[in-house]
Amino acid sequence: MALTTIKAYKEPLLKPAAIKLPLLIWIMFAVTLTVAGNTGFSPEFLNKIAQQFGTAAKTRIINWQNLIQEHAEQSDRQTLNKVNSFFNRIRFISDEEHWGDRDFWATPVEMLSTNGGDCEDFSIAKYFTLRELGIPDEKLRITYVTAVELNQAHMVLAYYETPESEPLILDNLIDKIKPASQRPDLIPVYSFNGDYLWMSKERGRGILGGSQRINLWRDLNIRIRQEREFGRDPTTSPTQQQRSVP
């Protein structure tokens, strides 16, 4: 299991040097994420989190697993509301204060274990959770915006029912999910998902290239693969339907 070392960590679960291994080595793991309802971390993995971050951290991870495993057939909107509400309970804290790094993108496990994150971490956690709950990648875009009232860069998650639909915005600043037209306080800059990077103003027609161009996104996916490899519950049935990590 991989959790990136921060100042508060006494015994990192993975040495920092391992994170810098070539991407190809980690791709060779060929780790998969199971479709909604079939994911799970081993008791040993969860106990390690409790030892390092406390029992409340373990409970947050278990609650996240339960949200995925107990998911019933619902509309996309109901699923969006559930996931948005779940993660918006986490405290907001800057990367500098939380991670000792000017810009660090946390995995959902890292965010939940440490009970904190910034706007990037909220958007990332919602994105990967919705992917596990069966929302197609093409409907989701992690979106950089300018928050007008804060006069600073910000990140949200956008959901498109169809490629030409007005997106719904999942934001840690407010709990209610609103259409983009009702968020004049946000000016889109660019967006991406597991496949592509866009200039937002092009509404999907201005594809710039694969999201692997973003180094932080690449490193994030490496650590998620590590978490799935080292935290996998061996009792999970191998016959259950699976999909590849984005």
C-alpha positions, 0 to 999 in steps of 0.5 A: 500500500502506498501513502506519500510521506508527509511531515506528520507521518512517522512510518511511511507505508512506502518509501518516497524513492519507490514513488519515483520508479519508472511508470512502466514498472507500475503499469506492469502490475495491471491492477484493476478496479472492480465495478461498483459493489465489489471493491474492498481493502483487506483487514490488514490494510485497514488496521495499518491505517488505524495504527498510523492515523487512528481509528477514525481514519479507518472508519472513514475508509470503511464508510467510503467502501460501504458507500461503494459496496452498498450502492443501489441502482439509482439515477446519476443525479442521486449518485452525484448527490450522495458522493458530493455530500460524502466528501464535502464533510472532509475538512479543507486544508491547503497543501502547504499546511497539510502535506508540506508541499505547494501542490500535491494531489492526494488519492481518496485513501490519502485524503480520507486517512488524513481527514483533509484536502484542498479543492484538487483532492475533493475533485479527484476523490469524487471523480474516482468514486463516481467511476467505481460507481459506474459513471462513465469516464466520458461524463466526468471532467475534473475542471480547473476554474478561476473562483471569481469571489476568491480571486484564485485558481480552483478545481471542481468536478463537472458532470455531463449527461451528454457531450453537449449538455450543460455540466453540473458542478460538484464543488467543495465550496458549496454543498448544492450541485448546480448547473454551470450557468448558475455558477457565474462565480466560476470561470472555466480554464481547462478540464481533463479526465482519464482519457483527454485534456481539453480547453474548457471553452471549446466544449470538448471539441478542442482536445489537446492530448492525453491527460498523462501530460499532467505529471501530477495526474500520472503520479496520482494514478501510480499511487492508486495502483499501489493502494489497490495492489497492497491493500487488496482484499484476497476474499474478493471474488475473482469472477466479479466484473472488472474494469481497468484503472483510468 
